[in-house]
Amino acid sequence: MNLDNVEFFNVGAQETIPGLGKHGLTRIPRNIREKLNARARIMGQDAAGCEVRFVSDAPLVDLHLAGIRHDDGDETLQVRILRGNHLMRTVQLQPGRQHVFRLAPPPVFQNRTEMIRQAGGFAPTVWRVAMNSGSRICVNGIDPHGHAIRPPTPDETPALKWLAYGSSITHSSLDGYPHVAAGLLRAQVLNKGLSGSCQYEPELVDWLIDDCDWELATLEMGVNMLGFFTPEQFEVRAAYAIKRFAGTGKPVLVTDIFPHRQTMDYNTRPDDITSQRDQAFRKIVRRLVDECGAPYLRMVPGAVILDDFTGLSADLLHPSAFGHAIMGANLAREIRKMPGIITTDNGAKAKRLEDTAPRVNIAD
C-alpha cells in the first residue's frame, strides 16, 4: 500500500516477519548477518534508527505498523512520528498486534516561513516515521486516501549522510549520542551499531563500504572485542577496517574505547586482563591510524568524546541520557574539525578526495 512511493532510510533489507508482514525493516540483510557472530545476527535485525519518509498533500494519512521485541517481552515498542525536524507524537506498539495510526499535518505549520526548514535540514513537508531500538517493525501500509504520495527529494533532506558503526553505545536509541550529534550537525545518520556484538567482521566491513550510501563514517572500535580477542587478533580486524574505510577517500573518524569501569585509570586491579587489553587496543587503534596516513582519516580518543565519567550509568559502561548528550555535543564538535567536512548554517556537507589523490592499499 504505497510502499513503492516512500523512502526507507537506514534499511538494509525488507524481510518477512511471520505473522506481522512482508516489510520488516532490518538494518543488515540476512546474507551478511549470517556471516557475523551469533549476537550480531540478532542485533542486525533491530530497526534502531530506521525511518520511513514521504511527502503527501493528504489531510489524513493512515499508517499501518506492527512489531515484536527481540527479547519476546511484553514491553511496548516506541515509534516516533516527526514532521520535518519536529517531533509530533510518540506512538506505542503492543508486540504482535497490528496497529493503524491516523496522521494529520500540524495546523501550526501553515503559513510558517522557510526558517523551520533551515532550523534542521528536513523540509517541513516531510513525514518521518522513526523506529527506536529493541524491536523489529513491519510497515504494512501507508494510505493517503487517494492523494499523491512520493519520497522526499534530496533537497528536502540533510546534505550529509553519516554512517555510524559501533557497540551498544552507538546502537543506543533515538536519543543516543549519534542522533544527538546528527541533530547538531543537521545530518542524517545511518545507525549500524550492534549492541554487544561489534566485532568488525571483514564481511560486514565490506558491506558497509560497498553497499551503504554515506559520505562520512564514524567507527567506534574495541569494547565488544575485549572479552573475545587477544590484542593480536584485534589488530588484524582493526587494520583491515581502517585501511578499507580510509581507501574510500571519504572522511572517516575513528574512536578508541570510551572510558568505562575497566579502563585502567578507574580500576584498582592493574593485573586485570580486560584492563590490560583495553590499554593495548587503544594503542593499536592510534598506531594503525597514524601508520595509515590517509588525508581524510582522523582518530579521536574515546575520552575526548566521553569527557565526563559521571555521564556513565551505574554499570560504569553505558552512558546515561546525560552522557549521551555530552557525547553527542563533543562528537559533533570533532566532526566539524574533520578534513573533508564543510559546515554551514544549513548543515554539514562532505567532499571526497580527487580521483588523482593517493589511496590506501589494503594489501600493505
N, C-alpha and C positions, 0 to 999 in steps of 0.2 A: 504493500500500500504506500506508494510514492517513495519507496526507499531507494529507487534509482535516481531520485531528484534531490538528494541531500548529500552532504559531505560527512564521511566518517573519519574523524581525526584521531590519531594515536591508535588506530585499529589495525593490527597486523593481519587479521583474518576475521571473517564471519563464519561461525561454526554452529551447527545444530546442537542445542541443549535439549535432550529428551524431555518431553513434557512441557517445555516452555516455548520453543520456536526455533526457526532456522537461522535467525540473525543474531546469534550470540556474539557479543563483542569481545574479542580476545586480542591482547597486545602482541603476542608472539604466536605465529602459526604452528600448527601441530608438527609439521615436518621438521621444524627447528627445535621445538620443545622436547621432542623425543630423543634428541641428541644431548640434552642437558642433564644435570644432576636431578635426583628424584624430587626434591622440593621445588626446584625451578620449573619443573613440568607442571606443577600446580599453580605456582605464582604467576607464570606466564599467561595463564588464562584470566587472571584478575583484570577487571575493567577499569582499574585505577587511572583516572585522567583521560579516559576515552570520552569523546564528545560526538554528538550528532548535531550538525549545524545546517540551518536552512533559512531561506528568506521567503516570505509569503505576505501578500496583502490581505489574507483572510482575517476577518474579525474574530473567528474562533478556530482553533486547531485542536484536534484530538490526538493525544499521544498515547500509544499502546505499549506498555512495558511489562516485563516480568523478570524475576531474578531469583537466584539462590545464593546462599553463603558458602564459602569454602569449607567452613567447619560444620556445616549441616545444623547450625544452631537456629534458634527462633528469633534472634535479634533482627530488627528491621534493617532494610538496606536503604542507603541515602542516595538520592539523585538531586542535583541542583539544576534549576531552570534559570537561565540568565537571558537577558535581552541586551545584546552588545556586551558592554563591560560590567553591567549591573545585575546583581542577584535579585531575581523576582521572588522566588519561593524555593523552599526545600521540600521535596516530597519523600514519603517513606513507603517502601515496598515490603509487603509481607512475603517472606520466602515461599516460592512455589505457586503464588497466586498471580493471575492476570489482572492488570490494572489499566484503567483509562483515566488520563488527566486532561482536562479541558483548559487550554491556554488562550488568553486574550491579551492583546498588546496593552502595555501600561498606558492609561489615558494621559498621564503627565508627560509622556514623550512627545505628544502632539505639540507642534509649534515650538519645539526646542531648537536651539542653534546647533551648528556643526561642532560646537565645543564639546558636546557629550560624546562625540566620536573621538575627537582628538585627546580626550582625557585618558584613553586606554588602548587604542589600537583597533577595536572592533567597531564596525558601523552599528548604530543603534537599531537598525532594522534586522540584525542577525539574531535569530533564535539559537540558543546554545543549550543542549541537554548534556550535562556533565556528570559522569559517573564517579562515585567515591570508591575508595579501596575496600577490599574484603569481600567482593561479590563478583558473580557472573551475571551479566544483564543481557536480556534479549529485547531488541526493539522490533516489535511485531507490526507496527504500522504508524503512519503519520497522515492524518486525514484533514486536509484544509477545506473540506466540504465544497469541492468544485472550483476553488480559487487556485490560481497559479502558485507553484512552489518550485524553488530552484536552490542549488547550493550557492553559498556566498562566492563572490569573485575575489581575486587576490587583493584588490584594493579595499575590500571590506574586512580584511583580517590583518593582524600584525605582520610586519615585513619579515621578522626574524623567526625562523623555525629552529628550535633548540632541542637537541636530543640529550636526555639526562639518563645515565646508566649508573646503578649503584645498588646498595643494600636496602634494608627496610627503611633506613633513614631517608633515602631518595624515594623509594616506593611510597612511603608515608601516606598522605591523604591530600585532599584538595586544599588543605591548609598547611601542607608541608612546605619545607623551605624551597624546593624547586618552583612551586606555584607562587609563593611569595615573591621570589626573585623575578619570575616571569611577569608578574603584575607590575613590578617596579621598572622593568626593562621594556614594558609594552611589547612583550614577546609571547609566542605560543610554544608550550613545552610538550614534547613527546616524552612522557614519563615511562621509561623502560626499566625502572628499578625492580629488583627481585628480592623480596623480603627473605632474609636468612639464606639466600642461595645465589648471591652474586659471585660467581667463580670464574668468570672470563673464559669460558669455553671458546676455542677458536671458531667453532661453527656459529656461535651467537655473534661474536665479533664481526665475522664476515657478513652476516645478515644485517646487522646494524649499519654497516658501512655501505653495502651493495644494494640493499633493498629498502632502506628507510630514507625519507626525504627530509634533510636537515641542512642547515648552514653553520651551526655551532654545535659542538658536543662538549659535555662535561662528564668526566669519568671519576667516580668515587672508587678508590682501589684498596682492597685488602682485608677489611674487617671480617667478612664472611669466610675468608680463607685461613684465618688464624688457627682454627681447630682441625684443619684437614690437610694443610700443605706445609712442607718444610720451606725455608727461605729459597732454597734452590728450585723447588717445584713452582713456587710462586713466581720467581723471576722468569721462568720460561713463558708462563701465560701473560705476565705483565709486559714483557718485552714484545711479544707478538702483538698485543693490543695496542701498545703505544706506537710501535712502528707502523702498523696498518692505519691507525687513525691519523698519524702525522703525515702519512703518504697521500692523504686525500687533498692536501693543500687548503683545507678549511681550518678555521680557528678551533682549537681543542684545548680545554682547560682540564688538567689532571689534579685531583686532590689525593693526598695520602689519608691514612686513617684518622678520623675525627677523635678528639680526646674522649676517653671512656674509662671505666673502672679499672682496667688492667694496663692502661698507659703507665709507663714506668714512673712518671712523676707523681702518680696518685696511688701507687701500690707499694706497700711496706715489705713485699717479698721480692727482692731482686732476682731470686732464683726461679721465679715463676716462668714456666716455659712459654706461656702465652704472652707475657710481657716482653720476654726476650725476642720472640718472633715479631711482636708489634714494632719494636725498635728496628729489627732487621728489615722488615717490609718497608718501613718508611725510608730507610737509607737506599733500598733498592729502587723505589719509585723515583726518588730525587736523582739518583745516578743515571737511570735509564733516560729520563727526560733530558738531563744535561748532555748525555752522550748522543742523543738523537739529533740535537741541534737544529730542529725544524723551526723555521721562522714564525709560524703561527701556533706553535705548541708552547704552552706555559704550564708550570707546576706551581700550585698554591698549597702550602701546608694546611692540613685539616684544622690545625689550631688557629689559623687565621680566619677560617670560616666560623668555627665554633670557638669564639674567643672568650667565652664566659662559661665556666664549668657549672654554674648554677642553672644553665639552660638545659641540663640533663634532668630527666625524671629520676625517681628514687632507685631505679635499677642501675643508674650510672652508666647507661648505654644509649638509651633512646632519648632524643630531645623532647622536652615538653612543648606546649604551644608557644611559650615564651622563647624557648630555644630555637624552634623553627623560625620564628620571626627574626631573631638575631641572625641566624644563618642565612636566611633569605636576603636580608639587607646587605650583609657582608659579601655574599656571593655576587649579588647584582653589582656592587661596587667593584669587585675584582674583574667581572666580565667586562665592565666598561673600560677597563685598562687593557683589555686584550688586543694584541695586534690583529688586525683584520676585522675588528668590530667598530662600527660607526654609530654613535648615539646622537639622536636629535630630539627635539621636543615631542616628536610624534612616535618615538620608539627607536629601538636598536635595529641596525641592519648589519649584514656581514658582507665582506668581499673575499674573493678567492685569489690565491696566487696566480700570476700569469702562467700560461702553459709553458713558457720558457724558463720558469723558475725551477730550482733544483727540487727533486723529490727524494723521499726516503726509500731506500731499497730494503724491503723487509727480509731479504735473504742475507743481509750483512750479519 
